[in-house]
Amino acid sequence: MTEQSKLVWLVTGCSTGFGRALAEHLLDQGHSVIVTARKTKSVDDLADRGDALILPLDVTDRVQCDKAVKAGLDHFGRIDVLMNNAGIGYFGAVEETEEKAARNLMDVNFFGSANMIHAVLPSMRQRRSGFIVNLTSIGGLAGFTAVGYYSASKFALEGLSETLRREVEPLGISVMTVEPSGFRTEWAGGSSEVTQTIDDYAPTAGAAREAYHQSVGKQAGDPARAAAAILKAVTHEAPPHRLLLGNEAVEVAYEKVDQMKAEFTAWEGVARGADFPSS
């Protein structure tokens, strides 16, 4: 790898899952990586894998986000790619979910990513170069039972990303969202869930919760292949705005688009009739 092709990545949530797989893949490919985790002990071994800077980071702490970016800039001189990977899950029907749990999801999955975006943008704007990758979910494009507030946090990040793209692309900064389906990470096994359930939701959210539990270790998605796909997309001469990962993600996305188009077409007359009559 030449110095011209070598990128400096800042990856959040590297202790497990996508973050760990991506950090490993990037280092193996010769890129520089600012490896972050709430507890750095879980990622200290990556320091010997390549050009890595290990930093503690809780993305919900705006001050820590700013410090991590500053430390990365001081060490490498630039940050080419921000990979917003840190996130948490939660299982429960919408009505079952307590407000504290819902707000925690938004704090980590949405505002945590927003904190990092705010932290890296000044240096990227100054250089007129940069790439922001936000890991959302196929649940950020389509809603699923038992993960309503999780999906809401990912839908919110999708919306922020779409607006951000329009604002920063003219400044030379790219924005991509990544929407995976089920992958063999610790997400399903490590997610919190409701303690007080409602019987009426047993056939829907209850069944989905059980399916998530049973899926642990059996998901179709391979995190290592996902890491390679993300790097390929970021370094492509025409990177996508959205990157689906996994067969299920592709199938769900196509079904959602088809359903939306059919419904929009069926109700087009009513929709267009809501404007004032043309003069």
N, C-alpha and C positions, 0 to 999 in steps of 0.2 A: 504494500500500500504506500502510495506517495503522500507527502505532507499535504498536497493540494486536495487529495481525496479523503484524507483523514478528517473525521468530524468529531466535535466535542458534544457529547450527549449528557443531559441531566435527566436521570430517571428516578421517579419517586416510587416508594413502596417496593424496594428490591429484596426484601427478606424472603419472600415466597412468590410462587405463581408466575404471572406474566413478567413482573418486574425483575425477578431473579433470572428467568430464562432469557429475557432481553439483554440484561447486563452481561450475562455470560457470553451470549452470542456476539454482542458488539465488541467485547474485549478480545474474543477469539479471532474476530475479523480485523483487529488492529485499530479500532477506534478508541478514543479517549472517553471515559465514562465517569461522571460524577455520580457515584452510587450512594443513594440515600435510603435510610430506614429509621424508624423510631428508635430501634435498639441496634446499634452498629455491630454488636457482637455477632449477630446473625449473618452479617455480610463481610466481616473482616477478612475472610479467606479470599475474597475477590481481589484484594490488594495485590496478591501474588499472581493473578491471572493475566494481568496486562496493565495498561496505563490507566489506573483507577485512582480516584480520590474518594475516600470514604467519609461521609458526613452524616451526623444525626439530623433527622428532620421529621417533625410533626407538621403536616401540611395545614392543619387547622390553626396553627400559630403563625400569624402574618410576620412577626418579627423573625422567627426561625426561617421562614421562607426567604426573606430578604437577606439574612445572614448566609444562607446556603448558596444563594446566587452570587453574592459578593465573594464568598470564598472560592467558588468555582471560577469566577472571572479573574480573581487575583492569581489563581494557580495556573489556569490554562490560557488566560487572555481573552477568551471569548466562550460563548455557549451557542452552538449551532442549532441544536435540537433540544427542545423540552418535551419529555415524554411524561405526561400526567397519567400515571398508572395507579397510584395509591387509591384504595377504595375499600368499602365494606359492604356486606350484604345483610339482609334481614328478611325473615319469612313470617308472613302473617297476612290475613285478609285486611283490607283497608280499615274496616270498622274495628277490627281487633287490635290494630297497631296503636300503641301509646304515643302521645305527642312527643315525649322525650326521645323515644327511639326514632321517630320520624325526623325530628330536628337534627339528631346526631347523623343520620344518613345524609341529610343535606349539607351539614357542616363539613363532613369528610369528602363526599363524592362530588359535590358541586362547589361549595365555597373553598374547599382545599385546593381544587384545580384552579379556581379563579385567583386565589392567593398567589399561586405559582406563575400564572399568566401575568399578573400585575408586576411580579418581581423581575421577570425576564424581559418584558417588553422595552423598557428604556434602553438597554444595551443593544437589543435587536434593532430598534428604530434608529439608533445612532449609526449602526453598521449598515442599515438598509439591507439586512439579511437575517434569516432565521426561519425555523420551522417549529410549529407547535403541534404536538400530537396529543389528542385527548382520547383516552380509552373510555368508551361508553359501554355499550352492550347492544345486542339485538333487542334487549328489553328497553333500549332508548329509542327504538323505532316502532316497537309493537308492545302492547301491554300484555302481561301474563299474570294469571292468578297467583296469589301468595307473595308477590313481590311488587305490590302497587307503589309503595313509597320508594323502593329502590328504583323502579322504573321511572318514577317521577324525577328523581335526582339525575338520572341519566338523560331523560328527555330535556331537562333544564340545561344540561351541559351541551347537548346537541344544539339547542337554540342559541346558547351563548356562542358556540363555535361558529355557527352559520353567520351570525352578525359580525363577530370578530373578523372572520375571513373577509368580509366586504370592507372592513375598516383598514385592515393591515396589508392586504395583498398589494394595494398600490404603493406600499412602502417596502416591498420586496420580501415580505414575511408570509409564509404559507401556513395554512391551518388544515389539519386533517383529523377526522374522527375515525375511530376503529371500533367496529361493532361485532364482537365475537358471540358465538353461541356457547354451548357447554364445552369447557376444556378441563383437562385433568390438572386442576390447580386446587388449592386449599379453600377456595371461595365457598363452595357448597357446604363442606364439612365444618368450616370455621365461622359461618354466618350465625348471628343471633336469631332468636325467634320469639314469638309471643308465648307468654306463659298462661294467659287466660284466653281460651278459645271459645268460639260460639258454635253451637251444634249445627246451625243452619248452613254454615260454610264448610262443613266436613266434606261434602262431595266435590267442592271446588278448591278452595284454598287449602283445606286439610289434606286432600288427596295430592295436591301439588307439593306441599311441604314434604310428604312422605316420599314422593317421587324424587325430589331433590336429595333427600337423605340416601335413598337407594342408588342414586347415580354416582356417588362418590367413588372415584377410582375407575369408573366405567365410561366416563364421558368420551365422546368421539374425538374431541379436539386435542391436538398435541402442542403444548406450549413452545417447544423448541421450533416447530415448523411455523408457529405464529410469529415468533421472534424474527425468523428469516423473512417472512412475508412483510412484516412492518419495515424492516431495513430495506428490502427491495422497493417498497412503495415510496419511502422517504427519499431514496437516492435515484428514483426514476426521473427521466427528463420531463415527464408529464405526470406527476403524482396525482392520485385521486383525491377528491375532497372527502370521500367516505370509503373506508375499506372494510368490507364484510369479511369475517373469518369463520370458516366452518360451513359444511353443507347445510346444516339446519338454519344458520343465519341467512344464507342465500335464499333458501326456500321460503322462509318466513318473510323476508323483505319483498320478494317478488309477489307473494300472496297479498301482502299489505298494499303494495302499489296497485295491484289489479283491483282489489276491493275498493280502494279510494277512488280510482278512476271510474269504476262502474257507478258508484254512488254519486260522484260529482256530476257525471253525465245524466243520471236519472233525475237529479234535482237541479240541473242547470237553469231551467226556465224559472223556477222559484227563486234561485239565487240571483239571477240577473234582474228579476223584477223588483228587487229591494231598493234599487236606486231611484232617484227622482226621474220622472219621464224626461226624455231628451227633448230639447226645445227645437 
